Amino acid sequence: MKLYRYLTGPDDQAFCKRVSAALNKGWQLQGSPTLTFDPVKGRVICGQAIVKEVEGDWHEDVVLSDH
């Protein structure tokens, strides 16, 4: 089964740490990164989709934090 997550971070440093941690756990980057401006907090939010192939079939009990 292919798991899909979308990581975001409030700044470059926090975002890079989240992506690095995911890559170290076997996730792979997918697509292009995004930048979104948060007008309430006045900052840019970085985002990136990641995917991971794991054994088994999807069911409602699958928890992404377990992977």
CHARMM-style PDB file with segment names, atoms N, HN, CA, C and O in Angstrom:
ATOM      1  N   MET     1       0.850  -1.161   0.000  1.00  0.00      PROA
ATOM      2  CA  MET     1       0.000   0.000   0.000  1.00  0.00      PROA
ATOM      3  C   MET     1       0.894   1.222   0.000  1.00  0.00      PROA
ATOM      4  O   MET     1       1.977   1.201   0.584  1.00  0.00      PROA
ATOM      5  N   LYS     2       0.455   2.276  -0.644  1.00  0.00      PROA
ATOM      6  HN  LYS     2      -0.425   2.293  -1.118  1.00  0.00      PROA
ATOM      7  CA  LYS     2       1.213   3.524  -0.687  1.00  0.00      PROA
ATOM      8  C   LYS     2       0.579   4.513   0.279  1.00  0.00      PROA
ATOM      9  O   LYS     2      -0.602   4.842   0.172  1.00  0.00      PROA
ATOM     10  N   LEU     3       1.389   4.981   1.227  1.00  0.00      PROA
ATOM     11  HN  LEU     3       2.349   4.713   1.314  1.00  0.00      PROA
ATOM     12  CA  LEU     3       0.932   5.992   2.171  1.00  0.00      PROA
ATOM     13  C   LEU     3       1.336   7.365   1.641  1.00  0.00      PROA
ATOM     14  O   LEU     3       2.395   7.510   1.030  1.00  0.00      PROA
ATOM     15  N   TYR     4       0.505   8.355   1.871  1.00  0.00      PROA
ATOM     16  HN  TYR     4      -0.355   8.237   2.367  1.00  0.00      PROA
ATOM     17  CA  TYR     4       0.732   9.706   1.387  1.00  0.00      PROA
ATOM     18  C   TYR     4       0.587  10.668   2.559  1.00  0.00      PROA
ATOM     19  O   TYR     4      -0.377  10.597   3.322  1.00  0.00      PROA
ATOM     20  N   ARG     5       1.554  11.564   2.691  1.00  0.00      PROA
ATOM     21  HN  ARG     5       2.337  11.622   2.072  1.00  0.00      PROA
ATOM     22  CA  ARG     5       1.482  12.594   3.724  1.00  0.00      PROA
ATOM     23  C   ARG     5       1.859  13.925   3.105  1.00  0.00      PROA
ATOM     24  O   ARG     5       2.557  13.980   2.093  1.00  0.00      PROA
ATOM     25  N   TYR     6       1.392  14.987   3.721  1.00  0.00      PROA
ATOM     26  HN  TYR     6       0.825  14.942   4.543  1.00  0.00      PROA
ATOM     27  CA  TYR     6       1.788  16.320   3.300  1.00  0.00      PROA
ATOM     28  C   TYR     6       2.385  17.019   4.516  1.00  0.00      PROA
ATOM     29  O   TYR     6       1.683  17.298   5.488  1.00  0.00      PROA
ATOM     30  N   LEU     7       3.677  17.298   4.455  1.00  0.00      PROA
ATOM     31  HN  LEU     7       4.247  17.072   3.666  1.00  0.00      PROA
ATOM     32  CA  LEU     7       4.366  17.946   5.566  1.00  0.00      PROA
ATOM     33  C   LEU     7       4.371  19.453   5.373  1.00  0.00      PROA
ATOM     34  O   LEU     7       4.512  19.941   4.251  1.00  0.00      PROA
ATOM     35  N   THR     8       4.220  20.185   6.458  1.00  0.00      PROA
ATOM     36  HN  THR     8       4.106  19.788   7.369  1.00  0.00      PROA
ATOM     37  CA  THR     8       4.347  21.641   6.409  1.00  0.00      PROA
ATOM     38  C   THR     8       5.225  22.104   7.561  1.00  0.00      PROA
ATOM     39  O   THR     8       5.397  21.397   8.553  1.00  0.00      PROA
ATOM     40  N   GLY     9       5.767  23.277   7.418  1.00  0.00      PROA
ATOM     41  HN  GLY     9       5.628  23.852   6.612  1.00  0.00      PROA
ATOM     42  CA  GLY     9       6.568  23.880   8.478  1.00  0.00      PROA
ATOM     43  C   GLY     9       6.445  25.389   8.418  1.00  0.00      PROA
ATOM     44  O   GLY     9       6.313  25.956   7.333  1.00  0.00      PROA
ATOM     45  N   PRO    10       6.486  26.054   9.576  1.00  0.00      PROA
ATOM     46  CA  PRO    10       6.298  27.506   9.624  1.00  0.00      PROA
ATOM     47  C   PRO    10       7.503  28.297   9.116  1.00  0.00      PROA
ATOM     48  O   PRO    10       7.385  29.498   8.875  1.00  0.00      PROA
ATOM     49  N   ASP    11       8.650  27.653   8.951  1.00  0.00      PROA
ATOM     50  HN  ASP    11       8.746  26.678   9.147  1.00  0.00      PROA
ATOM     51  CA  ASP    11       9.839  28.322   8.424  1.00  0.00      PROA
ATOM     52  C   ASP    11      10.753  27.265   7.817  1.00  0.00      PROA
ATOM     53  O   ASP    11      10.522  26.066   7.972  1.00  0.00      PROA
ATOM     54  N   ASP    12      11.792  27.723   7.126  1.00  0.00      PROA
ATOM     55  HN  ASP    12      11.979  28.697   7.000  1.00  0.00      PROA
ATOM     56  CA  ASP    12      12.693  26.801   6.432  1.00  0.00      PROA
ATOM     57  C   ASP    12      13.328  25.781   7.374  1.00  0.00      PROA
ATOM     58  O   ASP    12      13.412  24.599   7.042  1.00  0.00      PROA
ATOM     59  N   GLN    13      13.773  26.229   8.534  1.00  0.00      PROA
ATOM     60  HN  GLN    13      13.705  27.189   8.803  1.00  0.00      PROA
ATOM     61  CA  GLN    13      14.477  25.334   9.448  1.00  0.00      PROA
ATOM     62  C   GLN    13      13.555  24.238   9.972  1.00  0.00      PROA
ATOM     63  O   GLN    13      13.929  23.065   9.965  1.00  0.00      PROA
ATOM     64  N   ALA    14      12.367  24.598  10.422  1.00  0.00      PROA
ATOM     65  HN  ALA    14      12.063  25.551  10.428  1.00  0.00      PROA
ATOM     66  CA  ALA    14      11.425  23.605  10.945  1.00  0.00      PROA
ATOM     67  C   ALA    14      10.985  22.644   9.839  1.00  0.00      PROA
ATOM     68  O   ALA    14      10.861  21.440  10.060  1.00  0.00      PROA
ATOM     69  N   PHE    15      10.753  23.194   8.655  1.00  0.00      PROA
ATOM     70  HN  PHE    15      10.854  24.172   8.475  1.00  0.00      PROA
ATOM     71  CA  PHE    15      10.331  22.376   7.527  1.00  0.00      PROA
ATOM     72  C   PHE    15      11.426  21.387   7.140  1.00  0.00      PROA
ATOM     73  O   PHE    15      11.147  20.205   6.935  1.00  0.00      PROA
ATOM     74  N   CYS    16      12.658  21.851   7.039  1.00  0.00      PROA
ATOM     75  HN  CYS    16      12.886  22.811   7.206  1.00  0.00      PROA
ATOM     76  CA  CYS    16      13.769  20.963   6.666  1.00  0.00      PROA
ATOM     77  C   CYS    16      13.963  19.846   7.685  1.00  0.00      PROA
ATOM     78  O   CYS    16      14.281  18.717   7.310  1.00  0.00      PROA
ATOM     79  N   LYS    17      13.777  20.143   8.959  1.00  0.00      PROA
ATOM     80  HN  LYS    17      13.519  21.060   9.264  1.00  0.00      PROA
ATOM     81  CA  LYS    17      13.893  19.099   9.991  1.00  0.00      PROA
ATOM     82  C   LYS    17      12.811  18.041   9.826  1.00  0.00      PROA
ATOM     83  O   LYS    17      13.092  16.852   9.970  1.00  0.00      PROA
ATOM     84  N   ARG    18      11.584  18.446   9.527  1.00  0.00      PROA
ATOM     85  HN  ARG    18      11.356  19.413   9.410  1.00  0.00      PROA
ATOM     86  CA  ARG    18      10.485  17.491   9.342  1.00  0.00      PROA
ATOM     87  C   ARG    18      10.715  16.620   8.116  1.00  0.00      PROA
ATOM     88  O   ARG    18      10.495  15.410   8.161  1.00  0.00      PROA
ATOM     89  N   VAL    19      11.158  17.236   7.016  1.00  0.00      PROA
ATOM     90  HN  VAL    19      11.336  18.219   6.979  1.00  0.00      PROA
ATOM     91  CA  VAL    19      11.419  16.473   5.795  1.00  0.00      PROA
ATOM     92  C   VAL    19      12.591  15.525   6.003  1.00  0.00      PROA
ATOM     93  O   VAL    19      12.527  14.372   5.579  1.00  0.00      PROA
ATOM     94  N   SER    20      13.648  15.981   6.640  1.00  0.00      PROA
ATOM     95  HN  SER    20      13.700  16.918   6.985  1.00  0.00      PROA
ATOM     96  CA  SER    20      14.808  15.127   6.899  1.00  0.00      PROA
ATOM     97  C   SER    20      14.433  13.923   7.750  1.00  0.00      PROA
ATOM     98  O   SER    20      14.872  12.806   7.477  1.00  0.00      PROA
ATOM     99  N   ALA    21      13.619  14.148   8.785  1.00  0.00      PROA
ATOM    100  HN  ALA    21      13.262  15.056   9.006  1.00  0.00      PROA
ATOM    101  CA  ALA    21      13.180  13.044   9.649  1.00  0.00      PROA
ATOM    102  C   ALA    21      12.361  12.035   8.851  1.00  0.00      PROA
ATOM    103  O   ALA    21      12.520  10.828   9.033  1.00  0.00      PROA
ATOM    104  N   ALA    22      11.484  12.517   7.969  1.00  0.00      PROA
ATOM    105  HN  ALA    22      11.355  13.498   7.821  1.00  0.00      PROA
ATOM    106  CA  ALA    22      10.665  11.620   7.144  1.00  0.00      PROA
ATOM    107  C   ALA    22      11.538  10.818   6.184  1.00  0.00      PROA
ATOM    108  O   ALA    22      11.332   9.615   6.025  1.00  0.00      PROA
ATOM    109  N   LEU    23      12.508  11.465   5.545  1.00  0.00      PROA
ATOM    110  HN  LEU    23      12.675  12.443   5.675  1.00  0.00      PROA
ATOM    111  CA  LEU    23      13.396  10.762   4.613  1.00  0.00      PROA
ATOM    112  C   LEU    23      14.204   9.693   5.338  1.00  0.00      PROA
ATOM    113  O   LEU    23      14.458   8.625   4.780  1.00  0.00      PROA
ATOM    114  N   ASN    24      14.608   9.967   6.569  1.00  0.00      PROA
ATOM    115  HN  ASN    24      14.402  10.834   7.023  1.00  0.00      PROA
ATOM    116  CA  ASN    24      15.353   8.983   7.357  1.00  0.00      PROA
ATOM    117  C   ASN    24      14.496   7.781   7.744  1.00  0.00      PROA
ATOM    118  O   ASN    24      15.028   6.726   8.090  1.00  0.00      PROA
ATOM    119  N   LYS    25      13.176   7.933   7.687  1.00  0.00      PROA
ATOM    120  HN  LYS    25      12.744   8.790   7.406  1.00  0.00      PROA
ATOM    121  CA  LYS    25      12.269   6.822   8.001  1.00  0.00      PROA
ATOM    122  C   LYS    25      11.774   6.112   6.742  1.00  0.00      PROA
ATOM    123  O   LYS    25      10.869   5.281   6.815  1.00  0.00      PROA
ATOM    124  N   GLY    26      12.364   6.435   5.580  1.00  0.00      PROA
ATOM    125  HN  GLY    26      13.099   7.110   5.520  1.00  0.00      PROA
ATOM    126  CA  GLY    26      12.024   5.734   4.353  1.00  0.00      PROA
ATOM    127  C   GLY    26      10.991   6.396   3.466  1.00  0.00      PROA
ATOM    128  O   GLY    26      10.602   5.825   2.447  1.00  0.00      PROA
ATOM    129  N   TRP    27      10.532   7.595   3.830  1.00  0.00      PROA
ATOM    130  HN  TRP    27      10.847   8.059   4.657  1.00  0.00      PROA
ATOM    131  CA  TRP    27       9.590   8.317   2.973  1.00  0.00      PROA
ATOM    132  C   TRP    27      10.354   8.918   1.803  1.00  0.00      PROA
ATOM    133  O   TRP    27      11.567   9.107   1.889  1.00  0.00      PROA
ATOM    134  N   GLN    28       9.655   9.222   0.704  1.00  0.00      PROA
ATOM    135  HN  GLN    28       8.669   9.068   0.635  1.00  0.00      PROA
ATOM    136  CA  GLN    28      10.263   9.839  -0.474  1.00  0.00      PROA
ATOM    137  C   GLN    28       9.471  11.081  -0.870  1.00  0.00      PROA
ATOM    138  O   GLN    28       8.251  11.135  -0.720  1.00  0.00      PROA
ATOM    139  N   LEU    29      10.191  12.075  -1.378  1.00  0.00      PROA
ATOM    140  HN  LEU    29      11.182  12.031  -1.500  1.00  0.00      PROA
ATOM    141  CA  LEU    29       9.536  13.299  -1.827  1.00  0.00      PROA
ATOM    142  C   LEU    29       8.696  13.012  -3.069  1.00  0.00      PROA
ATOM    143  O   LEU    29       9.070  12.186  -3.902  1.00  0.00      PROA
ATOM    144  N   GLN    30       7.572  13.691  -3.187  1.00  0.00      PROA
ATOM    145  HN  GLN    30       7.268  14.362  -2.510  1.00  0.00      PROA
ATOM    146  CA  GLN    30       6.722  13.552  -4.374  1.00  0.00      PROA
ATOM    147  C   GLN    30       6.254  14.927  -4.814  1.00  0.00      PROA
ATOM    148  O   GLN    30       5.778  15.720  -4.001  1.00  0.00      PROA
ATOM    149  N   GLY    31       6.389  15.207  -6.095  1.00  0.00      PROA
ATOM    150  HN  GLY    31       6.776  14.563  -6.756  1.00  0.00      PROA
ATOM    151  CA  GLY    31       5.933  16.485  -6.615  1.00  0.00      PROA
ATOM    152  C   GLY    31       6.830  17.633  -6.198  1.00  0.00      PROA
ATOM    153  O   GLY    31       7.913  17.434  -5.649  1.00  0.00      PROA
ATOM    154  N   SER    32       6.361  18.826  -6.469  1.00  0.00      PROA
ATOM    155  HN  SER    32       5.481  18.988  -6.915  1.00  0.00      PROA
ATOM    156  CA  SER    32       7.114  20.045  -6.164  1.00  0.00      PROA
ATOM    157  C   SER    32       6.735  20.587  -4.796  1.00  0.00      PROA
ATOM    158  O   SER    32       5.585  20.453  -4.378  1.00  0.00      PROA
ATOM    159  N   PRO    33       7.685  21.201  -4.088  1.00  0.00      PROA
ATOM    160  CA  PRO    33       7.354  21.854  -2.818  1.00  0.00      PROA
ATOM    161  C   PRO    33       6.465  23.071  -3.061  1.00  0.00      PROA
ATOM    162  O   PRO    33       6.423  23.611  -4.166  1.00  0.00      PROA
ATOM    163  N   THR    34       5.763  23.489  -2.026  1.00  0.00      PROA
ATOM    164  HN  THR    34       5.797  23.049  -1.129  1.00  0.00      PROA
ATOM    165  CA  THR    34       4.889  24.648  -2.140  1.00  0.00      PROA
ATOM    166  C   THR    34       5.240  25.689  -1.086  1.00  0.00      PROA
ATOM    167  O   THR    34       5.803  25.371  -0.039  1.00  0.00      PROA
ATOM    168  N   LEU    35       4.902  26.916  -1.378  1.00  0.00      PROA
ATOM    169  HN  LEU    35       4.444  27.174  -2.229  1.00  0.00      PROA
ATOM    170  CA  LEU    35       5.028  28.013  -0.422  1.00  0.00      PROA
ATOM    171  C   LEU    35       3.670  28.693  -0.344  1.00  0.00      PROA
ATOM    172  O   LEU    35       3.088  29.056  -1.366  1.00  0.00      PROA
ATOM    173  N   THR    36       3.171  28.863   0.871  1.00  0.00      PROA
ATOM    174  HN  THR    36       3.644  28.568   1.702  1.00  0.00      PROA
ATOM    175  CA  THR    36       1.877  29.508   1.089  1.00  0.00      PROA
ATOM    176  C   THR    36       2.056  30.622   2.108  1.00  0.00      PROA
ATOM    177  O   THR    36       2.685  30.420   3.146  1.00  0.00      PROA
ATOM    178  N   PHE    37       1.513  31.785   1.819  1.00  0.00      PROA
ATOM    179  HN  PHE    37       1.002  31.949   0.975  1.00  0.00      PROA
ATOM    180  CA  PHE    37       1.615  32.903   2.753  1.00  0.00      PROA
ATOM    181  C   PHE    37       0.459  32.858   3.740  1.00  0.00      PROA
ATOM    182  O   PHE    37      -0.703  32.772   3.344  1.00  0.00      PROA
ATOM    183  N   ASP    38       0.787  32.917   5.035  1.00  0.00      PROA
ATOM    184  HN  ASP    38       1.731  32.987   5.357  1.00  0.00      PROA
ATOM    185  CA  ASP    38      -0.218  32.965   6.106  1.00  0.00      PROA
ATOM    186  C   ASP    38      -0.392  34.434   6.497  1.00  0.00      PROA
ATOM    187  O   ASP    38       0.453  34.990   7.199  1.00  0.00      PROA
ATOM    188  N   PRO    39      -1.492  35.072   6.042  1.00  0.00      PROA
ATOM    189  CA  PRO    39      -1.660  36.497   6.328  1.00  0.00      PROA
ATOM    190  C   PRO    39      -1.909  36.795   7.804  1.00  0.00      PROA
ATOM    191  O   PRO    39      -1.617  37.897   8.268  1.00  0.00      PROA
ATOM    192  N   VAL    40      -2.432  35.847   8.531  1.00  0.00      PROA
ATOM    193  HN  VAL    40      -2.669  34.951   8.154  1.00  0.00      PROA
ATOM    194  CA  VAL    40      -2.702  36.062   9.956  1.00  0.00      PROA
ATOM    195  C   VAL    40      -1.396  36.176  10.734  1.00  0.00      PROA
ATOM    196  O   VAL    40      -1.236  37.067  11.569  1.00  0.00      PROA
ATOM    197  N   LYS    41      -0.453  35.253  10.450  1.00  0.00      PROA
ATOM    198  HN  LYS    41      -0.583  34.529   9.772  1.00  0.00      PROA
ATOM    199  CA  LYS    41       0.823  35.265  11.172  1.00  0.00      PROA
ATOM    200  C   LYS    41       1.909  36.020  10.411  1.00  0.00      PROA
ATOM    201  O   LYS    41       2.997  36.249  10.939  1.00  0.00      PROA
ATOM    202  N   GLY    42       1.611  36.406   9.175  1.00  0.00      PROA
ATOM    203  HN  GLY    42       0.727  36.221   8.746  1.00  0.00      PROA
ATOM    204  CA  GLY    42       2.563  37.181   8.399  1.00  0.00      PROA
ATOM    205  C   GLY    42       3.814  36.421   8.022  1.00  0.00      PROA
ATOM    206  O   GLY    42       4.910  36.981   8.046  1.00  0.00      PROA
ATOM    207  N   ARG    43       3.669  35.140   7.670  1.00  0.00      PROA
ATOM    208  HN  ARG    43       2.779  34.684   7.650  1.00  0.00      PROA
ATOM    209  CA  ARG    43       4.845  34.353   7.296  1.00  0.00      PROA
ATOM    210  C   ARG    43       4.501  33.339   6.209  1.00  0.00      PROA
ATOM    211  O   ARG    43       3.337  33.036   5.947  1.00  0.00      PROA
ATOM    212  N   VAL    44       5.550  32.836   5.599  1.00  0.00      PROA
ATOM    213  HN  VAL    44       6.496  33.082   5.812  1.00  0.00      PROA
ATOM    214  CA  VAL    44       5.410  31.838   4.543  1.00  0.00      PROA
ATOM    215  C   VAL    44       5.485  30.452   5.169  1.00  0.00      PROA
ATOM    216  O   VAL    44       6.319  30.200   6.040  1.00  0.00      PROA
ATOM    217  N   ILE    45       4.610  29.556   4.722  1.00  0.00      PROA
ATOM    218  HN  ILE    45       3.934  29.761   4.015  1.00  0.00      PROA
ATOM    219  CA  ILE    45       4.608  28.179   5.190  1.00  0.00      PROA
ATOM    220  C   ILE    45       5.097  27.288   4.050  1.00  0.00      PROA
ATOM    221  O   ILE    45       4.554  27.324   2.946  1.00  0.00      PROA
ATOM    222  N   CYS    46       6.132  26.487   4.329  1.00  0.00      PROA
ATOM    223  HN  CYS    46       6.573  26.458   5.226  1.00  0.00      PROA
ATOM    224  CA  CYS    46       6.680  25.564   3.345  1.00  0.00      PROA
ATOM    225  C   CYS    46       5.904  24.247   3.407  1.00  0.00      PROA
ATOM    226  O   CYS    46       5.466  23.833   4.480  1.00  0.00      PROA
ATOM    227  N   GLY    47       5.734  23.592   2.260  1.00  0.00      PROA
ATOM    228  HN  GLY    47       6.089  23.928   1.388  1.00  0.00      PROA
ATOM    229  CA  GLY    47       5.029  22.317   2.230  1.00  0.00      PROA
ATOM    230  C   GLY    47       5.626  21.363   1.218  1.00  0.00      PROA
ATOM    231  O   GLY    47       6.223  21.796   0.232  1.00  0.00      PROA
ATOM    232  N   GLN    48       5.471  20.055   1.452  1.00  0.00      PROA
ATOM    233  HN  GLN    48       4.987  19.703   2.252  1.00  0.00      PROA
ATOM    234  CA  GLN    48       5.981  19.039   0.539  1.00  0.00      PROA
ATOM    235  C   GLN    48       5.209  17.738   0.738  1.00  0.00      PROA
ATOM    236  O   GLN    48       5.007  17.288   1.866  1.00  0.00      PROA
ATOM    237  N   ALA    49       4.783  17.141  -0.371  1.00  0.00      PROA
ATOM    238  HN  ALA    49       4.947  17.506  -1.287  1.00  0.00      PROA
ATOM    239  CA  ALA    49       4.140  15.832  -0.307  1.00  0.00      PROA
ATOM    240  C   ALA    49       5.227  14.758  -0.222  1.00  0.00      PROA
ATOM    241  O   ALA    49       6.279  14.873  -0.851  1.00  0.00      PROA
ATOM    242  N   ILE    50       4.959  13.716   0.563  1.00  0.00      PROA
ATOM    243  HN  ILE    50       4.104  13.622   1.074  1.00  0.00      PROA
ATOM    244  CA  ILE    50       5.864  12.578   0.661  1.00  0.00      PROA
ATOM    245  C   ILE    50       5.053  11.292   0.561  1.00  0.00      PROA
ATOM    246  O   ILE    50       3.875  11.269   0.916  1.00  0.00      PROA
ATOM    247  N   VAL    51       5.677  10.226   0.080  1.00  0.00      PROA
ATOM    248  HN  VAL    51       6.634  10.244  -0.208  1.00  0.00      PROA
ATOM    249  CA  VAL    51       5.002   8.939  -0.066  1.00  0.00      PROA
ATOM    250  C   VAL    51       5.914   7.830   0.458  1.00  0.00      PROA
ATOM    251  O   VAL    51       7.133   7.984   0.540  1.00  0.00      PROA
ATOM    252  N   LYS    52       5.280   6.703   0.813  1.00  0.00      PROA
ATOM    253  HN  LYS    52       4.290   6.579   0.747  1.00  0.00      PROA
ATOM    254  CA  LYS    52       6.037   5.548   1.284  1.00  0.00      PROA
ATOM    255  C   LYS    52       5.254   4.281   0.957  1.00  0.00      PROA
ATOM    256  O   LYS    52       4.053   4.197   1.214  1.00  0.00      PROA
ATOM    257  N   GLU    53       5.946   3.300   0.389  1.00  0.00      PROA
ATOM    258  HN  GLU    53       6.922   3.369   0.180  1.00  0.00      PROA
ATOM    259  CA  GLU    53       5.341   1.993   0.128  1.00  0.00      PROA
ATOM    260  C   GLU    53       5.525   1.129   1.367  1.00  0.00      PROA
ATOM    261  O   GLU    53       6.640   0.987   1.869  1.00  0.00      PROA
ATOM    262  N   VAL    54       4.438   0.552   1.861  1.00  0.00      PROA
ATOM    263  HN  VAL    54       3.532   0.668   1.453  1.00  0.00      PROA
ATOM    264  CA  VAL    54       4.504  -0.362   3.000  1.00  0.00      PROA
ATOM    265  C   VAL    54       3.700  -1.621   2.662  1.00  0.00      PROA
ATOM    266  O   VAL    54       2.815  -1.599   1.807  1.00  0.00      PROA
ATOM    267  N   GLU    55       4.025  -2.706   3.346  1.00  0.00      PROA
ATOM    268  HN  GLU    55       4.745  -2.724   4.041  1.00  0.00      PROA
ATOM    269  CA  GLU    55       3.315  -3.955   3.108  1.00  0.00      PROA
ATOM    270  C   GLU    55       1.890  -3.863   3.613  1.00  0.00      PROA
ATOM    271  O   GLU    55       1.593  -3.112   4.542  1.00  0.00      PROA
ATOM    272  N   GLY    56       1.010  -4.636   2.992  1.00  0.00      PROA
ATOM    273  HN  GLY    56       1.251  -5.246   2.238  1.00  0.00      PROA
ATOM    274  CA  GLY    56      -0.371  -4.718   3.450  1.00  0.00      PROA
ATOM    275  C   GLY    56      -1.319  -3.878   2.621  1.00  0.00      PROA
ATOM    276  O   GLY    56      -0.919  -3.163   1.703  1.00  0.00      PROA
ATOM    277  N   ASP    57      -2.579  -3.987   2.971  1.00  0.00      PROA
ATOM    278  HN  ASP    57      -2.904  -4.568   3.716  1.00  0.00      PROA
ATOM    279  CA  ASP    57      -3.634  -3.245   2.298  1.00  0.00      PROA
ATOM    280  C   ASP    57      -4.143  -2.155   3.220  1.00  0.00      PROA
ATOM    281  O   ASP    57      -4.047  -2.266   4.442  1.00  0.00      PROA
ATOM    282  N   TRP    58      -4.686  -1.099   2.627  1.00  0.00      PROA
ATOM    283  HN  TRP    58      -4.764  -1.008   1.634  1.00  0.00      PROA
ATOM    284  CA  TRP    58      -5.227  -0.014   3.426  1.00  0.00      PROA
ATOM    285  C   TRP    58      -6.499  -0.453   4.127  1.00  0.00      PROA
ATOM    286  O   TRP    58      -7.319  -1.174   3.559  1.00  0.00      PROA
ATOM    287  N   HSD    59      -6.654  -0.014   5.359  1.00  0.00      PROA
ATOM    288  HN  HSD    59      -5.987   0.572   5.820  1.00  0.00      PROA
ATOM    289  CA  HSD    59      -7.910  -0.168   6.091  1.00  0.00      PROA
ATOM    290  C   HSD    59      -7.994   0.977   7.087  1.00  0.00      PROA
ATOM    291  O   HSD    59      -7.016   1.699   7.287  1.00  0.00      PROA
ATOM    292  N   GLU    60      -9.127   1.146   7.699  1.00  0.00      PROA
ATOM    293  HN  GLU    60      -9.921   0.560   7.536  1.00  0.00      PROA
ATOM    294  CA  GLU    60      -9.354   2.320   8.555  1.00  0.00      PROA
ATOM    295  C   GLU    60      -8.487   2.344   9.808  1.00  0.00      PROA
ATOM    296  O   GLU    60      -8.374   3.386  10.452  1.00  0.00      PROA
ATOM    297  N   ASP    61      -7.873   1.219  10.167  1.00  0.00      PROA
ATOM    298  HN  ASP    61      -7.966   0.372   9.643  1.00  0.00      PROA
ATOM    299  CA  ASP    61      -7.033   1.170  11.359  1.00  0.00      PROA
ATOM    300  C   ASP    61      -5.592   1.613  11.098  1.00  0.00      PROA
ATOM    301  O   ASP    61      -4.797   1.681  12.035  1.00  0.00      PROA
ATOM    302  N   VAL    62      -5.240   1.915   9.845  1.00  0.00      PROA
ATOM    303  HN  VAL    62      -5.886   1.859   9.084  1.00  0.00      PROA
ATOM    304  CA  VAL    62      -3.885   2.345   9.529  1.00  0.00      PROA
ATOM    305  C   VAL    62      -3.642   3.728  10.140  1.00  0.00      PROA
ATOM    306  O   VAL    62      -4.430   4.653   9.943  1.00  0.00      PROA
ATOM    307  N   VAL    63      -2.532   3.855  10.889  1.00  0.00      PROA
ATOM    308  HN  VAL    63      -1.892   3.104  11.049  1.00  0.00      PROA
ATOM    309  CA  VAL    63      -2.173   5.117  11.525  1.00  0.00      PROA
ATOM    310  C   VAL    63      -0.838   5.558  10.938  1.00  0.00      PROA
ATOM    311  O   VAL    63       0.156   4.840  11.048  1.00  0.00      PROA
ATOM    312  N   LEU    64      -0.809   6.735  10.313  1.00  0.00      PROA
ATOM    313  HN  LEU    64      -1.617   7.318  10.223  1.00  0.00      PROA
ATOM    314  CA  LEU    64       0.405   7.199   9.659  1.00  0.00      PROA
ATOM    315  C   LEU    64       1.574   7.330  10.638  1.00  0.00      PROA
ATOM    316  O   LEU    64       2.718   7.092  10.250  1.00  0.00      PROA
ATOM    317  N   SER    65       1.323   7.695  11.873  1.00  0.00      PROA
ATOM    318  HN  SER    65       0.394   7.888  12.189  1.00  0.00      PROA
ATOM    319  CA  SER    65       2.419   7.865  12.820  1.00  0.00      PROA
ATOM    320  C   SER    65       3.143   6.563  13.112  1.00  0.00      PROA
ATOM    321  O   SER    65       4.258   6.582  13.633  1.00  0.00      PROA
ATOM    322  N   ASP    66       2.523   5.419  12.784  1.00  0.00      PROA
ATOM    323  HN  ASP    66       1.617   5.403  12.360  1.00  0.00      PROA
ATOM    324  CA  ASP    66       3.192   4.131  12.956  1.00  0.00      PROA
ATOM    325  C   ASP    66       4.239   3.888  11.883  1.00  0.00      PROA
ATOM    326  O   ASP    66       5.051   2.972  12.004  1.00  0.00      PROA
ATOM    327  N   HSD    67       4.228   4.700  10.835  1.00  0.00      PROA
ATOM    328  HN  HSD    67       3.568   5.445  10.737  1.00  0.00      PROA
ATOM    329  CA  HSD    67       5.158   4.501   9.714  1.00  0.00      PROA
ATOM    330  C   HSD    67       6.118   5.648   9.636  1.00  0.00      PROA
ATOM    331  OT1 HSD    67       6.982   5.670   8.760  1.00  0.00      PROA
TER     332      HSD     67
END
